[in-house]
Amino acid sequence: MKPRARAKAALTSVDGVHAGSLMQEARRLASASGARGTRAGISYWDASGIFGDLQAKGSALERPSARTLLLLYAADLAFRLRWEIRPALAEGRTVIAAPYVDTAMALGRAAGIEEGWLRSVFDFAPIAVERHYVDGAITTGRGKGLVEFACRHLLNVETRATRQDLVARAHARLKATRHRERG
């Protein structure tokens, strides 16, 4: 009997506006990779603790702008790449990033930030070999994801949008990205 060939290490992204759905899909993909003979790890947002620290400050903190939140997300993603994603890939493991760049891009565009600025901010991130988009429930409640966090902490005056509108626009941007890829 031949030994099962190991699949090549790969970066997989899971993007969407609802953290619960993202985590569920990331866990499903990780389990499925085990059945294919690979060991997949999951890299969740806020691995650096930046957003947890902001959350802990609560109302004592001045509300950051959408650009500031996205720069903080880029810093967190750089941390994840350095300490989680690249080392795991170097070990031959598959890594599932949940969320990755497309969620941040969709959130930024929904908040009215220019696509060129967003592309330049996230240009350092390697392109995922496999990309997944999760519809999930569109909520603005107490979810633990990037979009939910942004909805609780953005100055809505700056975006001229209600929380629900911001989430719906981010969701629509992600759907448009998915449709462009399927082409």
Secondary structure, 3 states (H helix, E strand, C coil): CCCCCCCCCCEEEEEECCHHHHHHHHHHHHHHHHHCCCCEEEEECCCCCHHHHHHHHHHHCCCCCHHHHHHHHHHHHHHHHHHHHHHHHHCCCEEEEECCHHHHHHHHHHCCCCHHHHHHHCCCCCCCCEEEEECCCCCCCCCCCHHHHHHHHCCHHHHCCCHHHHHHHHHHHHHHHHHHHHC
